[in-house]
């Protein structure tokens, strides 16, 4: 959605191998470097459903859910297909 803004650089996580013991930490670091913020409408006490087309580690959903909760979302659910 256009309401999410990358304040940093969002690098690809596709080169990180599942076998890497630092796999989840490296993927999380990519999102932290991207410094994503939510610039949309007031979501205080909102219930939000995130839909992701591909579930691998859950890091993307978790990071975005955390960002929404920090902005006031009451409940955030994730659905992957």
N, C-alpha and C positions, 0 to 999 in steps of 0.2 A: 504494500500500500504506500501511497505517496506521503502518508503521515509519519512514516519512519524516515529519519534522516541519518546518513552516515557522516559523522563529523571527522572521522579519520579514514584510513584506507582499509577497505574490505578485501583481503587477499583470499585466494581460493584454498580450501582445505582438502581438495581432491588428491593432492600429492602425499598426504599423510597416510601411512599404512596402518591398517587395523592392528597389526602385530607390534607396532611401536608401543613400548610400555608407557610412553608419555602422550599417547594418542588423544585422550580426552583433554588433558591440560593444554596441548597444542591447539586443539580446535577451539577451546574456550578462549585462549589468548588471541586468536584471530578475531573473535567477536569483540573482545576488549579493545583491541587495536582499532577496530572499526568505529568504536565509540558511538553506538547507535542510541538515538534519542527519539522519543515520541512527541511529535509536534501537533497532534490532532486535538480534537474536541475534548472536553472534560469527560473523563472516564471514571470519575470518583464513584465507587461502589458498583461499578459495572460488572456484569458477567460476560466474559469474552470467550469465543471459540476460535482457536488458531487452527488452520488447516495447512498441512504440509504435504507436498506431493511425494516425498521420498523420505522415509525414516531410516537413518543409519545409526546415529549415536544418541539422538535426542538433544544434542547440544543447542542447535538452532532454536528449537521450540522452548527449551529451558531458558535460554538467554533472553529471548523476546518476551516470554512470560514474566520473567523477573523485571524487565524494563517496564512492562505494563503495570505490574504490581507496585512498583516504585512510584508510578504516576497515579496510583489510587484505585486500580482495578480490584474488585472484591474477590472474584474468582476467575481463574484463567484455565481453560481446558484445551487439550491438544488432541487433534485427530490427524492421523497419517494414513495415506493410502499406498 
